[in-house]
């Protein structure tokens, strides 16, 4: 395992054990069995390290969008990947905490965090739109970005409910609904959006 991956794994473990605030560079270095200097060789500061962990883990939509344009992947396989990755997302405790850590930083006025999150969400929205185009035949409608934003917000909202421990449904139940949404709901909604533009 290379140094950067070792650092990211260590950061993930420290966040799960001690929370985001307890994920100091020293604690991450100790977990990775490295010096703090070795951490700073790869990262300018703790926030850059944490953002890299968030980016690396929550950018699965980019890979799925790439797969969707690859003719060797069937639509059914792509949907299975979406379901699998979404279910995994609910179990990514460290990364989910990080996402809300950065959201909190933005609310406190951290402009750098806001720019990073805005860029990341723009990328995610674009990738979700590509998936909708290739899987469901979404045409170029004026509401494509809004539709993609709603889908991302739905998953983010469920993640927040689990972080706050206020969602009484099992992940299996949530995924059962998600599966129906992928199979039936999205295709109907895409059809309606496409008709609206004609």
SEGU-697448 format. One record per atom (N, C-alpha, C, CB): residue in three letters; x, y, z negated. Coordinates in steps of 0.05 Angstrom, whole numbers, plus 32768, in hexadecimal, padded with zeros to 4 digits. Glycine has a CB too. Layout:
<recs>
alaXYZ/...
</recs>
This chain:
<recs>
unk80117FE88000/unk800080008000/unk801280198000/unk7FED80007FE7/unk800C802C8012/unk801D80448013/unk801780567FFC/unk80198052802E/unk8029806A7FF8/unk8026807C7FE1/unk800C808B7FDF/unk803C80907FE2/unk800280947FF6/unk7FE980A47FF6/unk7FD280927FED/unk7FE480B08011/unk7FD0807A7FF8/unk7FBA80687FF1/unk7FBC80607FD3/unk7FBA804F8002/unk7FD4805C7FCA/unk7FD880567FAE/unk7FCE806C7F9C/unk7FF780507FA8/unk7FD480857FA4/unk7FCB809C7F95/unk7FAC809E7F95/unk7FD780B67FA1/unk7FA0809A7FAC/unk7F83809C7FAE/unk7F7680867F9E/unk7F7A809A7FCC/unk7F80806E7F9E/unk7F7580587F8E/unk7F78805F7F70/unk7F84803D7F93/unk7F8F806A7F68/unk7F9380717F4C/unk7F7F80887F44/unk7FB0807B7F48/unk7F7C809B7F56/unk7F6980B17F50/unk7F4D80A77F4C/unk7F6980C77F67/unk7F4580947F5E/unk7F2A80887F5C/unk7F27807A7F41/unk7F2680737F73/unk7F3A806B7F38/unk7F39805C7F1F/unk7F3880707F07/unk7F51804A7F1B/unk7F4880857F08/unk7F4880987EF2/unk7F2D80A77EF0/unk7F5F80AD7EF6/unk7F2280AE7F07/unk7F0880BC7F07/unk7EF280AA7EFC/unk7F0080C57F24/unk7EF280917F03/unk7EDE807E7EF9/unk7EE1807B7EDB/unk7EE180627F07/unk7EF9807B7ED1/unk7EFE80777EB5/unk7EFB80917EA4/unk7F1A806C7EB0/unk7F0580A87EAF/unk7F0780C07EA0/unk7EF680D87EAB/unk7F2380C97E9E/unk7EE980D47EC2/unk7EDA80EA7ECE/unk7EED80FC7EDE/unk7ECC80FA7EB8/unk7EE1810E7EED/unk7EF1811F7EFF/unk7F0381327EEE/unk7EDF81307F11/unk7EF9813D7ED9/unk7F09814F7EC8/unk7F2181417EBC/unk7EF8815C7EB3/unk7F1E81277EB6/unk7F3381187EAA/unk7F47810D7EBE/unk7F2881007E9B/unk7F4281127ED8/unk7F5481097EED/unk7F6A811E7EF1/unk7F4581047F07/unk7F7C811F7EDE/unk7F9381327EE1/unk7FA881257EF3/unk7F9F81397EC5/unk7FBA81357EFD/unk7FCF812B7F0E/unk7FE081177EFE/unk7FE181427F1A/unk7FE5811E7EE5/unk7FF5810C7ED4/unk7FE780F17ED0/unk7FFA81197EB8/unk7FCC80F17ECB/unk7FBD80D87EC7/unk7FBD80C87EE1/unk7FA080DE7EBE/unk7FBB80D57EF7/unk7FBB80C77F11/unk7FD780BB7F17/unk7FB380DA7F28/unk7FEC80CB7F10/unk800780C17F14/unk800C80A87F03/unk801B80D77F0E/unk800480A97EEA/unk800780937ED7/unk7FF9807A7EE2/unk7FFD809A7EBB/unk7FE0807E7EEB/unk7FD080687EF6/unk7FDD805C7F0F/unk7FB480717EFD/unk7FEA806D7F1F/unk7FF780647F38/unk8013805A7F33/unk7FF7807A7F4C/unk801D805D7F1A/unk803880567F13/unk804C80657F24/unk803D80377F17/unk804680807F25/unk805780927F35/unk805D80AA7F23/unk8049809B7F50/unk806F80BB7F2D/unk807480D57F1F/unk806080EA7F2A/unk809180DE7F23/unk805C80FF7F1A/unk804B81157F24/unk805881217F3D/unk8047812A7F0E/unk807281227F3E/unk8081812C7F55/unk807A811D7F6F/unk809F812B7F51/unk807681027F6C/unk806F80F27F83/unk805380F97F8C/unk807080D47F7C/unk804181007F7A/unk802681087F81/unk802781237F90/unk8014810B7F67/unk803781357F85/unk803A81507F93/unk8049814E7FAD/unk804881637F80/unk805781397FB2/unk806381357FCC/unk804D81317FE2/unk8076811C7FCC/unk803781247FDA/unk8021811F7FEC/unk800B81347FEB/unk801481047FE6/unk800881417FD4/unk7FF181547FD1/unk7FFB816E7FC4/unk7FDB81487FC0/unk7FF081847FCE/unk7FF7819F7FC4/unk7FEE81A27FA8/unk7FEB81B57FD6/unk7FD581987FA2/unk7FCA819A7F87/unk7FB581857F82/unk7FBE81B77F83/unk7FAA81847F6B/unk7F9681707F63/unk7F7D81727F75/unk7F8E81737F46/unk7F74818A7F7B/unk7F5C818D7F8B/unk7F5F81817FA7/unk7F5481AB7F8D/unk7F7781857FB3/unk7F7C81797FCD/unk7F7B815B7FCC/unk7F9781837FD8/unk7F8781507FB7/unk7F8681337FB3/unk7F6981297FB0/unk7F97812B7F9A/unk7F5A81367FA0/unk7F3E812E7F9B/unk7F2D81317FB5/unk7F31813F7F85/unk7F3281467FC4/unk7F24814A7FDD/unk7F2B81347FF1/unk7F2A81667FE9/unk7F44812C7FF1/unk7F4D81168004/unk7F3E80FC7FFC/unk7F6B81128003/unk7F3B80F77FE2/unk7F2D80DF7FDA/unk7F1080E07FE3/unk7F2F80DC7FBB/unk7F0380F77FDF/unk7EE880FB7FE7/unk7EE580F78005/unk7EDD81177FDF/unk7EF781048014/unk7EF681038031/unk7EFA80E6803C/unk7F0B8115803D/unk7F0E80D98031/unk7F1580BE803A/unk7EFE80AA8035/unk7F2E80B4802B/unk7EF080AD801F/unk7EDC809A8018/unk7EC0809F8023/unk7EDB80987FFA/unk7EB980B88025/unk7E9D80BF802C/unk7E9A80C5804A/unk7E9380D6801C/unk7EAF80C1805A/unk7EAD80C78076/unk7EA780AF8088/unk7EC780D48080/unk7E98809C807D/unk7E918084808D/unk7E80808B80A5/unk7E838070807B/unk7E7180A080A4/unk7E6080A880BB/unk7E7280AD80D3/unk7E4F80C180B5/unk7E8A80B680CF/unk7E9D80BB80E6/unk7EA480A080F3/unk7EB680C980DC/unk7EA9808B80E3/unk7EB0807180EF/unk7E98806580FD/unk7EBA805E80D9/unk7E80806880F0/unk7E68805C80FC/unk7E62806B8116/unk7E50805F80E8/unk7E6580858117/unk7E6080948130/unk7E73808B8146/unk7E6380B3812B/unk7E8C8084813E/unk7E9F807A8152/unk7E96805F815B/unk7EBB80788145/unk7E8D804E8149/unk7E8480338150/unk7E6C80348163/unk7E7D80238137/unk7E5A8047815D/unk7E418049816C/unk7E46804F818A/unk7E30805F8160/unk7E5C805C8190/unk7E62806381AC/unk7E72804C81B9/unk7E72807D81AE/unk7E7B803981A9/unk7E89802281B3/unk7E75800D81BC/unk7E9C8016819D/unk7E75800681D6/unk7E617FF481E1/unk7E617FD881D6/unk7E657FF281FF/unk7E777FD081C8/unk7E797FB581BD/unk7E687FB281A3/unk7E967FAE81B7/unk7E5F7FC88198/unk7E4E7FC78180/unk7E317FC88188/unk7E567FDE816C/unk7E217FB5817F/unk7E047FB68185/unk7DF77FC98171/unk7DF87F998182/unk7DDF7FD28179/unk7DD07FE48167/unk7DCA7FD6814C/unk7DB57FEC8175/unk7DC47FBC814D/unk7DBF7FAE8134/unk7DD87FAE8122/unk7DB67F91813A/unk7DEF7FAA812E/unk7E087FAA811E/unk7E0D7FC58112/unk7E207FA28130/unk7E087FDA8122/unk7E0B7FF68118/unk7DF87FFB8100/unk7E06800A812E/unk7DDF7FF38103/unk7DCC7FF680ED/unk7DD57FE780D4/unk7DB07FED80F5/unk7DDF7FCF80D8/unk7DEA7FC080C1/unk7E017FCF80B3/unk7DF37FA480CA/unk7E127FDB80C3/unk7E297FEA80B8/unk7E1F800280A9/unk7E3B7FF380CF/unk7E0A801080B3/unk7DFF802780A6/unk7DF3801E808B/unk7DE9803480B7/unk7DE48008808B/unk7DD87FFE8072/unk7DEE7FF6805E/unk7DC67FE68077/unk7E027FE88067/unk7E187FDF8056/unk7E277FF7804A/unk7E2C7FCD8065/unk7E2E800A805B/unk7E3D80218051/unk7E2C8033803E/unk7E4680318068/unk7E1280358044/unk7E0180458032/unk7DFF80378017/unk7DE58049803E/unk7DFB801D8017/unk7DFA800F7FFD/unk7E1480127FEE/unk7DF47FF18002/unk7E2B80107FFC/unk7E4580147FEF/unk7E4780307FE3/unk7E5B800F8003/unk7E3C80437FF1/unk7E3E805F7FE8/unk7E3380627FCC/unk7E2F80727FFC/unk7E1D80547FC6/unk7E1080567FAC/unk7E22804B7F96/unk7DF680487FAC/unk7E36803B7F9D/unk7E48802F7F89/unk7E63803D7F87/unk7E4D80127F90/unk7E6780527F97/unk7E8080617F97/unk7E7F80767F82/unk7E86806D7FB3/unk7E82806D7F69/unk7E7F807F7F53/unk7E9280977F53/unk7E8380707F39/unk7EAC80917F57/unk7EC080A77F57/unk7EBB80BB7F6D/unk7EDC809B7F59/unk7EB680B17F85/unk7EB280C37F9C/unk7E9880D37F99/unk7EB180B27FB6/unk7E8380C77F8F/unk7E6A80D57F8B/unk7E6D80EB7F76/unk7E5480C27F83/unk7E7C80E57F61/unk7E8280FA7F4D/unk7E9281117F59/unk7E9180EE7F34/unk7EA581097F6A/unk7EB5811E7F77/unk7EA481307F89/unk7ECB81117F88/unk7E9281257F97/unk7E8181357FA8/unk7E72814A7F98/unk7E6C81247FB8/unk7E6881427F81/unk7E5A81567F70/unk7E6C81687F61/unk7E4781477F5D/unk7E85815E7F5C/unk7E9981707F51/unk7E9F81877F64/unk7EB481607F4B/unk7EA281817F7D/unk7EA781967F91/unk7E8F81A87F94/unk7EAF818A7FAC/unk7E77819C7F93/unk7E5F81AD7F95/unk7E5E81C07F7D/unk7E45819B7F95/unk7E6581B67F66/unk7E6681C77F4E/unk7E7A81DE7F51/unk7E6C81B77F34/unk7E9181D77F5C/unk7EA681EB7F61/unk7E9C82017F74/unk7EBF81DE7F6D/unk7E8D81F97F88/unk7E81820C7F9B/unk7E6E821F7F8C/unk7E7381FE7FB3/unk7E5D82137F7C/unk7E4A82237F6D/unk7E5782377F59/unk7E3782117F5D/unk7E7082307F51/unk7E7F82427F3F/unk7E8E82577F4F/unk7E9282317F2E/unk7E8D82567F6A/unk7E99826A7F7A/unk7EB482627F87/unk7E9E82827F6A/unk7EBB82497F86/unk7ED482407F92/unk7ED082407FB1/unk7EDB82237F88/unk7EDB82547FBD/unk7ED882587FDA/unk7EE682427FEA/unk7EE382747FE3/unk7EFE823A7FE1/unk7F0D82257FEE/unk7EFD820B7FEF/unk7F2882207FE0/unk7EF182047FD8/unk7EE081EC7FD7/unk7EC881EE7FE9/unk7ED781E67FBA/unk7EBC82077FEB/unk7EA5820B7FFC/unk7EAC82078019/unk7E9A82277FF8/unk7EC382118022/unk7ECB820E803D/unk7ED081F18044/unk7EE6821F8043/unk7EDD81E38032/unk7EE281C68036/unk7EC881B68038/unk7EF481BB8020/unk7EB681BB8025/unk7E9C81AD8026/unk7E8C81B4803E/unk7E8C81B2800C/unk7E8C81CD8045/unk7E7C81D6805D/unk7E8781C88076/unk7E7E81F58060/unk7EA181C78079/unk7EAD81B98090/unk7EA7819B808F/unk7ECC81BD8090/unk7EA7818F8078/unk7EA281738075/unk7E85816D807C/unk7EA881698059/unk7E72817D8072/unk7E5681798078/unk7E50817E8096/unk7E44818C8068/unk7E5E819180A2/unk7E5A819680BF/unk7E63817D80CF/unk7E6A81AF80C8/unk7E79817180C6/unk7E83815980D3/unk7E6F814280D0/unk7E9E815180C8/unk7E65813E80B7/unk7E52812980B1/unk7E38812C80C2/unk7E4B81288094/unk7E2E814580C3/unk7E16814B80D2/unk7E19814480F0/unk7E0D816880CF/unk7E30814C80FB/unk7E3681468117/unk7E378128811C/unk7E518153811F/unk7E4381198109/unk7E4680FC810C/unk7E2A80EE810A/unk7E5A80F080F8/unk7E1A80F780F7/unk7DFF80EC80F4/unk7DEF80F1810D/unk7DF180F880DB/unk7DF281098119/unk7DE481108131/unk7DEC80FD8148/unk7DEA812D813A/unk7E0680F7814A/unk7E1080E4815E/unk7E0480C8815A/unk7E2F80E2815E/unk7E0280C08141/unk7DF680A6813C/unk7DD980A58144/unk7DF9809F811D/unk7DCA80BB813E/unk7DAE80BD8146/unk7DAA80BD8164/unk7DA180D68139/unk7DBC80CA8172/unk7DBB80CB818F/unk7DBF80AF819B/unk7DD080DE819B/unk7DD380A18191/unk7DDA8087819D/unk7DC880708193/unk7DF780808196/unk7DBF8071817A/unk7DAF805B8170/unk7D91805F8176/unk7DB280598152/unk7D8880788175/unk7D6B807C8177/unk7D62808C818F/unk7D62808A815E/unk7D76809581A0/unk7D6E80A481B7/unk7D6680C181B2/unk7D58809781C6/unk7D7080CC819C/unk7D6A80E88196/unk7D7580F981AD/unk7D7780F1817B/unk7D63810B81B7/unk7D6C811D81CC/unk7D76813781C0/unk7D54812381DF/unk7D7F814881D1/unk7D8B816281C7/unk7D74817581BF/unk7D9D816F81DD/unk7D6A817281A6/unk7D558183819D/unk7D608199818B/unk7D3F8172818E/unk7D5181AE8187/unk7D5B81C48177/unk7D5C81BC8159/unk7D4981DC817A/unk7D4F81A58152/unk7D4E819C8136/unk7D628186812F/unk7D328194812F/unk7D73817F8141/unk7D868168813C/unk7D97816C8123/unk7D9981658154/unk7DA281848120/unk7DB381898109/unk7DA3818980EF/unk7DC281A4810C/unk7D8B819480F0/unk7D79819480D8/unk7D72817880D1/unk7D6081A680DD/unk7D6B816880E4/unk7D64814C80E0/unk7D7C813D80D2/unk7D5C813E80FA/unk7D93814080DE/unk7DAB813380D3/unk7DB1813D80B6/unk7DC4813980E4/unk7DAD815780B1/unk7DB181628097/unk7D9E81558082/unk7DAD81808097/unk7D858151808A/unk7D7181458078/unk7D7A81288071/unk7D5581448086/unk7D8481198085/unk7D8C80FE807F/unk7DA480FD806C/unk7D9480F08099/unk7DB7810F806F/unk7DCD8110805D/unk7DC481198041/unk7DE381248067/unk7DB2812D8040/unk7DA881368027/unk7D9981208018/unk7D95814E802B/unk7D8B810F8026/unk7D7C80F98019/unk7D8F80E6800B/unk7D6B80EA802E/unk7DA580DF8019/unk7DB880CD800C/unk7DC680DB7FF5/unk7DCD80C38021/unk7DCE80F47FF9/unk7DDB81037FE4/unk7DC981057FCB/unk7DE3811F7FED/unk7DAF810A7FD1/unk7D9C810C7FBB/unk7D9980F27FAB/unk7D8181147FC5/unk7D9980DC7FB8/unk7D9780C27FAA/unk7DB080BD7F9A/unk7D9280AB7FBE/unk7DC780C47FA6/unk7DE180C17F98/unk7DE080D27F7E/unk7DF980CB7FAA/unk7DD680EB7F80/unk7DD480FC7F68/unk7DC280F07F53/unk7DCB81187F70/unk7DAB80E47F5C/unk7D9980D77F49/unk7DA780C17F3A/unk7D8080CC7F58/unk7DB780B17F48/unk7DC6809B7F3A/unk7DDB80A67F27/unk7DD280897F4F/unk7DE980BC7F30/unk7DFD80C87F1E/unk7DF080D27F05/unk7E0C80DF7F2D/unk7DD880DE7F07/unk7DCA80E97EF0/unk7DBB80D37EE0/unk7DB780FE7EF9/unk7DBB80BB7EEB/unk7DAD80A47EDF/unk7D8F80AA7EDC/unk7DB9809D7EC4/unk7D8380B67EF1/unk7D6680BC7EF0/unk7D5680AC7F04/unk7D6280DA7EF5/unk7D64809D7F15/unk7D56808C7F29/unk7D5280707F1D/unk7D66808B7F44/unk7D3880697F19/unk7D3280507F0C/unk7D3080387F1F/unk7D1880527EFC/unk7D33803E7F39/unk7D3280297F4D/unk7D4E801C7F50/unk7D2980347F69/unk7D4D80027F56/unk7D677FF47F5B/unk7D717FFD7F76/unk7D637FD57F5A/unk7D8C7FFA7F79/unk7D9880017F93/unk7D8C7FEF7FA9/unk7DB77FFE7F92/unk7D867FD67FA2/unk7D797FC47FB5/unk7D5F7FCE7FBF/unk7D767FA87FA9/unk7D4F7FD97FAC/unk7D357FE57FB4/unk7D387FFD7FC6/unk7D247FEC7F9B/unk7D4C800E7FBE/unk7D5180267FCF/unk7D5A801E7FEB/unk7D6680387FC1/unk7D6A800A7FEC/unk7D7480018006/unk7D5F7FF38017/unk7D8C7FEE8002/unk7D4C7FE7800A/unk7D357FDB8018/unk7D257FF18026/unk7D227FCB8004/unk7D2180078018/unk7D13801E8025/unk7D24802A803B/unk7D0C8033800F/unk7D3E802C8036/unk7D508037804A/unk7D5080268063/unk7D6D8038803E/unk7D4F800C8060/unk7D4E7FF98076/unk7D357FFE8088/unk7D4F7FDC806C/unk7D1E8001807B/unk7D0580078089/unk7D0780218098/unk7CED80078075/unk7D138035808A/unk7D17804F8096/unk7D28804D80B0/unk7D2480638082/unk7D3E803D80AE/unk7D4F803A80C6/unk7D40802C80DC/unk7D68802A80BE/unk7D31801780D5/unk7D23800780EA/unk7D0B801480F6/unk7D1B7FEC80DE/unk7CFB802280E6/unk7CE2802C80F0/unk7CDF804B80EE/unk7CCC802080E1/unk7CE7805580D8/unk7CE3807280D3/unk7CF2808480E5/unk7CE9807880B7/unk7D0C807F80E8/unk7D1D809180F8/unk7D1580908116/unk7D3A808980F5/unk7D0F80788120/unk7D088077813D/unk7CEF80878142/unk7D04805A8146/unk7CDB80858130/unk7CC280948133/unk7CC780B28132/unk7CAD808C811E/unk7CD880BA811F/unk7CDE80D6811B/unk7CED80E18133/unk7CEE80DB8101/unk7D0180D2813D/unk7D1080DB8155/unk7CFD80DE816D/unk7D2680C6815B/unk7CEB80CB8170/unk7CD780CC8186/unk7CC780E68184/unk7CC480B48185/unk7CBF80ED816C/unk7CAF81068168/unk7CC0811F816E/unk7CA48107814B/unk7CD9811F8165/unk7CEA8136816B/unk7CEF81398189/unk7D058133815C/unk7CF481238196/unk7CF8812481B3/unk7CE0812E81C2/unk7CFF810881BE/unk7CC8812581B9/unk7CAF812F81C6/unk7CAA814D81C2/unk7C96811F81BC/unk7CB2815681AA/unk7CAD817281A3/unk7CBE818581B5/unk7CB581778186/unk7CD4817B81BF/unk7CE5818C81D0/unk7CDC818D81ED/unk7D01818181CE/unk7CC8817C81F4/unk7CBF817B8210/unk7CAA81908216/unk7CB581608218/
</recs>
